[in-house]
């Protein structure tokens, strides 16, 4: 009887154990654990880091996990600049550097691998990894830092490099590679480390061809007014980069066998603040301005009209004192112009359009802090990195009763020669470019809306 009772209880209990065990297995299923976010760590180096009296040509770095190298050419900087970059390879937990140049005596070398050393599993990079050694008895320890801005925009171009020369002759930057090179960070800052004391020339360059020399006037370039004496009290410098010549745009010539034009006023009202622009598909060779006539809707000819062409001869600009919310007609004779092959318009044409009225514009009132009239400040309104409007400032307040709606970035130009526009520098004549500063505030303007922006802080 007891055996029968025990067997009965066992039958009832076993299914519950199975159910509980199965349920527990589903709830506490194993996971992969937290993601590895730590970069590799240097365990040792042969020769050791900051080795002195270095005489070899091989360096081996050992890390605490498997590593690989990525984007080496974009990261590698060796100072002083070698004729041939070292050969660098990796295997398992080690990175090997083989030097290919004869080393200078009593010189501190830095091999900066940037962010190229990464772990295998998660691709975590060691930030700004540097290996330092000296062929002499000591490691040079002086530093020199600064900032580079683009003079025309007041912004940063982190693709520029900064170069130090021991040769103080101005021609050196065009004829030979620099002694030391540094890259910019995202804010335009640069820093040289482990420098020997002495006098240096400093430049910045957008090195388009990889030559590490200033050999084209369309390259972005910057220079300091004087040489820099590197010692324990060296001050930071700011360099202002500019291109001495603008890259010439390629003028495309249409293969069409007829002359035609386009204008924006076919889809919207004409802006009374700007000239009327007519763009042709081919450069014009002969232009008879008498055969372009601007009238009102009653066919009264408007006489105070100036007609010009731009440098490409593909755009005609029509300038007059436009009346707000008015209707106009532009009559173009078919033989008013011909291109270089003798083509003219297929037929005469009349363009009817209307100008914007007061409610199509915004009203702006601005006030400036740190205003200094002696610096000849010019207020610039920018869209898509292009200066759309430019106004010299004569007081700490500025307003416009009519202004085109849109999103604008603001800049301030300090106009040294008072010509109302930004002027580039000239290295040969030791003329620095005029400086432009980007203002942090942005303007968002709507039609028929008054914008009162107070306290725009100007650079001191």
C-alpha positions in Angstrom: 0.0 0.0 0.0 2.8 2.4 0.9 4.7 1.6 -2.3 1.6 2.3 -4.3 1.1 5.7 -2.6 4.8 6.7 -3.2 4.5 5.8 -6.9 1.3 7.8 -7.2 3.0 10.9 -5.7 6.1 10.5 -7.9 3.9 10.6 -11.0 2.3 13.9 -9.9 5.6 15.6 -9.0 7.8 14.7 -12.0 5.7 16.7 -14.7 5.9 19.8 -12.5 9.7 19.5 -12.3 9.9 19.2 -16.1 7.7 22.2 -16.6 9.6 24.3 -14.1 13.0 23.3 -15.5 11.8 24.0 -19.1 10.4 27.4 -18.0 13.7 28.4 -16.3 15.7 27.4 -19.4 13.7 29.9 -21.5 14.0 32.8 -19.1 17.7 32.7 -18.4 19.0 32.0 -21.9 22.6 32.9 -22.3 23.6 36.3 -23.9 26.6 37.6 -25.7 27.5 40.1 -23.0 28.2 43.8 -23.4 29.9 45.1 -26.6 33.6 45.7 -26.4 34.2 49.5 -26.7 37.8 49.7 -25.5 40.6 50.2 -27.9 43.7 48.0 -27.9 46.3 48.8 -25.2 50.0 48.9 -25.8 51.7 46.3 -23.6 55.3 46.8 -24.7 57.6 48.1 -27.4 60.9 47.1 -28.7 62.8 49.4 -28.5 60.8 50.8 -25.6 58.8 54.0 -26.0 60.9 57.2 -25.8 64.1 55.2 -26.4 67.3 57.2 -26.7 70.5 56.5 -28.7 68.4 54.6 -31.3 70.5 53.0 -34.0 68.3 50.3 -35.5 65.7 50.3 -38.3 63.0 48.1 -36.8 60.3 48.8 -34.2 57.8 46.3 -32.9 54.7 47.2 -30.9 52.8 44.6 -28.8 49.2 45.0 -27.8 46.8 43.2 -25.5 44.5 41.9 -28.3 44.5 41.1 -32.0 44.9 44.3 -34.1 44.8 45.4 -37.7 45.7 48.7 -39.5 43.2 50.8 -41.4 43.6 53.9 -43.6 47.3 54.1 -42.9 48.1 56.6 -45.7 45.5 59.1 -44.3 46.8 58.7 -40.7 50.6 58.3 -40.9 52.8 61.3 -40.1 56.6 61.0 -39.5 58.6 63.8 -38.1 61.1 64.9 -39.2 59.7 64.3 -42.6 61.5 61.3 -44.2 62.3 60.9 -47.9 60.6 57.5 -47.7 57.8 56.6 -45.3 58.5 53.5 -43.2 57.0 50.1 -44.1 54.4 49.2 -41.5 52.8 45.7 -41.1 50.7 43.9 -38.5 50.3 40.3 -37.4 48.1 39.0 -34.5 48.9 41.2 -31.5 51.8 43.1 -33.0 52.6 46.0 -35.4 56.0 46.2 -37.0 57.6 49.4 -38.3 60.6 49.2 -40.6 62.4 52.4 -41.3 63.7 53.0 -44.8 65.7 56.2 -44.4 69.1 56.9 -42.8 68.3 58.7 -39.5 69.7 62.1 -38.6 72.1 62.2 -35.5 70.9 63.7 -32.2 67.3 64.0 -33.5 64.0 63.2 -31.9 61.6 61.3 -34.2 57.9 60.9 -33.9 55.9 58.2 -35.8 52.2 59.2 -35.5 49.9 56.4 -36.7 46.8 58.5 -35.9 43.7 56.4 -35.5 44.9 53.6 -37.8 45.6 50.8 -35.2 42.3 49.1 -34.4 41.1 45.9 -32.7 39.9 43.0 -34.9 36.5 42.3 -33.3 34.9 45.8 -32.9 37.3 48.0 -34.9 37.9 50.2 -31.9 40.8 52.6 -32.7 43.6 53.9 -30.5 43.3 57.7 -30.8 46.3 59.6 -32.1 48.9 56.8 -31.4 52.5 58.1 -31.4 55.8 56.3 -31.0 58.7 58.6 -30.0 62.5 57.8 -30.1 65.7 59.7 -30.3 69.0 59.0 -32.1 70.7 61.2 -29.4 70.9 61.0 -25.6 67.7 63.0 -24.9 64.1 63.4 -26.1 63.2 66.9 -27.3 60.1 68.0 -25.4 59.1 71.5 -26.7 55.5 72.1 -28.0 54.0 74.6 -30.4 50.3 74.9 -31.2 47.8 77.2 -32.9 44.7 77.4 -35.1 43.9 77.7 -38.8 40.8 79.4 -40.2 39.7 79.9 -43.7 40.0 83.7 -44.2 37.1 84.1 -46.6 34.5 82.3 -44.5 35.8 82.3 -40.9 35.3 78.6 -40.8 37.6 75.5 -40.5 38.8 73.2 -43.2 40.3 70.2 -41.3 41.9 68.8 -44.5 44.6 71.4 -44.4 48.0 70.5 -42.9 50.4 72.7 -41.0 54.1 72.7 -41.9 57.3 73.8 -40.0 60.5 74.6 -41.8 64.0 75.0 -40.3 65.0 76.7 -43.6 63.8 80.3 -43.1 64.0 81.2 -46.8 60.5 82.0 -48.3 61.3 79.8 -51.3 61.7 76.7 -49.1 57.9 76.1 -48.9 57.8 75.8 -52.7 61.0 73.8 -53.2 61.3 71.3 -50.4 59.3 69.2 -47.9 58.8 70.6 -44.4 60.8 69.5 -41.4 57.6 68.8 -39.4 53.9 68.3 -40.3 50.7 68.4 -38.2 47.1 67.9 -39.0 44.1 70.0 -37.9 41.4 68.7 -35.6 37.7 69.4 -36.2 38.0 72.9 -34.7 41.0 73.9 -36.7 43.6 73.4 -33.9 47.0 72.0 -34.5 49.8 70.9 -32.1 53.5 70.0 -32.7 55.2 68.0 -29.9 58.7 66.8 -29.2 60.3 69.8 -31.0 63.9 70.9 -30.7 64.4 74.5 -29.7 65.0 76.9 -32.6 63.5 79.3 -35.1 60.9 78.0 -37.6 58.7 79.2 -40.4 55.1 78.0 -40.2 52.6 77.6 -43.0 49.3 75.8 -43.7 48.4 74.1 -46.9 45.6 72.2 -48.6 48.0 69.8 -50.2 46.0 68.7 -53.3 48.8 66.8 -55.1 50.4 65.3 -52.0 53.8 67.0 -52.7 53.9 68.7 -49.3 55.0 71.9 -51.1 53.1 75.1 -52.1 53.2 74.8 -55.9 49.9 76.2 -57.1 48.1 79.5 -56.4 44.7 77.8 -56.4 45.8 75.7 -53.3 44.5 77.0 -50.0 47.6 78.5 -48.2 48.5 80.4 -45.0 51.6 82.0 -43.6 52.7 83.6 -40.4 53.9 87.2 -40.6 57.2 86.3 -39.0 59.2 83.2 -38.0 58.4 81.4 -34.7 61.0 80.9 -32.0 60.2 77.6 -30.3 61.1 77.6 -26.6 59.4 77.1 -23.3 57.4 80.4 -23.7 56.2 80.1 -27.4 52.8 81.6 -27.9 50.1 80.0 -30.0 49.5 81.5 -33.5 46.4 81.8 -35.7 46.9 81.3 -39.5 44.4 82.6 -42.1 44.2 80.4 -45.2 43.2 81.7 -48.6 43.6 80.8 -52.3 45.6 83.4 -54.2 43.8 82.6 -57.4 40.3 81.2 -57.9 40.0 78.0 -59.9 38.6 79.0 -63.2 35.2 77.4 -63.9 34.9 75.3 -67.0 32.7 77.1 -69.5 30.5 74.6 -71.2 29.4 75.3 -74.8 26.1 73.9 -75.8 26.1 71.5 -78.8 22.6 72.7 -79.7 22.2 74.3 -83.1 20.0 77.1 -81.9 20.3 80.0 -79.5 17.9 80.1 -76.5 17.6 81.6 -73.1 16.0 80.9 -69.7 14.9 83.3 -66.9 13.6 82.7 -63.3 10.8 85.2 -63.7 8.7 82.7 -65.7 7.9 80.9 -62.4 7.9 83.7 -59.8 7.7 87.4 -59.3 10.8 89.4 -60.0 12.8 90.7 -56.9 12.9 94.5 -56.9 16.2 94.4 -55.0 18.1 92.6 -57.8 18.9 92.9 -61.5 16.8 90.9 -64.0 19.0 88.1 -65.3 18.6 86.3 -68.7 20.9 83.3 -69.2 21.7 82.0 -72.7 22.9 78.5 -73.7 25.8 79.9 -75.7 28.2 82.8 -75.2 27.1 85.9 -77.1 29.5 87.5 -79.5 27.5 90.5 -81.0 24.9 92.3 -78.8 22.6 95.2 -79.9 21.3 96.6 -76.6 18.8 98.8 -78.5 16.9 95.7 -79.5 16.0 94.9 -75.9 13.2 97.1 -74.6 11.6 97.3 -71.2 8.1 98.7 -71.0 5.1 98.9 -68.7 1.8 97.2 -69.5 0.7 100.3 -71.5 3.8 100.0 -73.7 5.5 103.1 -72.3 9.2 102.6 -72.7 11.2 102.7 -69.5 14.3 104.7 -70.4 16.4 104.5 -67.2 17.7 100.9 -68.0 21.3 99.6 -67.9 22.0 96.4 -69.8 25.3 94.6 -69.2 26.8 91.1 -69.7 28.9 89.0 -67.3 32.4 87.7 -67.9 31.1 84.5 -69.7 29.0 86.5 -72.1 26.2 84.0 -71.4 24.2 86.2 -68.9 22.5 89.5 -69.6 21.7 91.7 -66.6 19.0 94.4 -66.8 19.2 97.0 -64.1 16.6 99.7 -63.4 14.7 101.2 -60.4 12.0 98.6 -60.1 8.6 99.6 -58.8 7.0 97.3 -56.3 4.0 95.2 -57.2 4.1 96.5 -60.8 3.7 94.8 -64.2 6.4 94.9 -66.9 7.1 93.7 -70.4 10.5 92.9 -71.8 10.6 92.8 -75.6 13.5 91.0 -77.2 14.1 91.1 -81.0 15.2 87.9 -82.6 18.3 89.5 -84.1 19.3 91.4 -80.9 22.4 89.1 -80.6 24.4 86.3 -82.2 26.8 83.7 -80.9 30.3 83.0 -82.3 28.8 80.9 -85.1 26.3 83.5 -86.2 23.2 81.9 -84.6 20.4 84.2 -83.3 17.1 83.6 -81.7 14.5 81.7 -83.7 11.9 84.5 -83.2 11.3 87.7 -81.3 9.8 87.3 -77.8 8.0 89.3 -75.1 8.4 88.4 -71.5 5.6 89.6 -69.2 6.2 89.6 -65.5 5.3 91.3 -62.2 7.5 92.5 -59.4 7.2 91.6 -55.7 5.2 93.8 -53.3 5.9 94.9 -49.8 4.2 91.8 -48.3 6.5 89.5 -50.2 9.5 90.7 -48.1 10.6 90.6 -44.5 11.7 93.5 -42.3 14.9 93.1 -40.3 16.4 95.1 -37.4 19.8 94.1 -36.0 21.9 95.4 -33.2 25.7 94.6 -32.7 27.8 94.3 -29.7 31.6 95.1 -29.8 31.0 97.3 -32.8 34.2 99.0 -34.0 33.8 101.3 -37.0 37.6 101.6 -37.4 37.7 97.9 -38.6 35.4 98.8 -41.5 32.9 95.9 -40.7 30.8 94.6 -43.5 27.7 92.4 -42.8 27.4 89.4 -45.1 24.3 87.3 -45.6 25.2 83.8 -46.8 23.3 80.9 -48.3 24.9 77.6 -49.4 28.4 79.1 -48.7 27.8 82.0 -51.2 27.6 85.6 -50.1 24.1 86.7 -51.3 24.0 90.2 -49.8 26.7 92.5 -48.4 26.3 95.7 -46.4 29.0 98.0 -44.9 28.1 98.9 -41.3 28.4 102.5 -40.1 26.8 102.1 -36.7 25.9 99.4 -34.1 22.4 99.1 -35.6 21.2 98.1 -39.0 17.8 97.6 -40.5 16.2 96.8 -43.9 12.6 97.5 -44.6 12.6 95.1 -47.5 14.6 91.8 -47.3 14.1 88.6 -49.2 12.7 85.7 -47.0 14.9 82.7 -46.4 17.4 81.0 -44.2 20.7 82.9 -43.8 24.1 82.5 -42.2 25.7 85.7 -41.0 29.4 86.7 -41.4 31.4 89.8 -40.6 34.2 91.0 -43.0 36.8 93.4 -41.6 37.3 95.3 -44.8 40.9 96.7 -44.6 40.9 98.5 -47.9 37.2 99.7 -47.7 36.3 98.3 -51.1 33.2 96.4 -49.8 34.4 92.9 -50.6 36.8 90.2 -49.3 40.4 90.4 -50.7 42.8 87.5 -50.7 46.4 87.7 -49.5 49.7 87.7 -51.4 52.6 85.6 -50.0 55.2 87.3 -52.3 54.2 90.7 -51.0 53.6 89.6 -47.4 50.0 90.7 -47.5 47.7 88.8 -45.3 44.1 88.1 -46.5 41.2 90.1 -45.1 39.5 88.3 -42.2 35.9 87.1 -42.1 34.3 85.8 -38.9 31.3 83.5 -38.9 28.5 84.6 -36.5 26.8 81.9 -34.5 23.3 83.3 -34.9 21.3 82.2 -37.9 18.4 84.2 -39.5 15.1 82.6 -40.5 13.0 85.2 -42.4 9.4 84.8 -43.6 7.3 86.9 -45.9 5.4 89.8 -44.4 7.2 89.3 -41.1 9.3 91.7 -39.0 12.4 90.1 -37.5 14.0 91.9 -34.5 17.3 90.2 -33.6 19.1 91.8 -30.7 22.6 91.6 -29.4 24.6 90.0 -32.2 28.1 89.8 -30.8 30.9 90.8 -33.2 34.5 89.5 -32.8 36.8 91.8 -30.9 
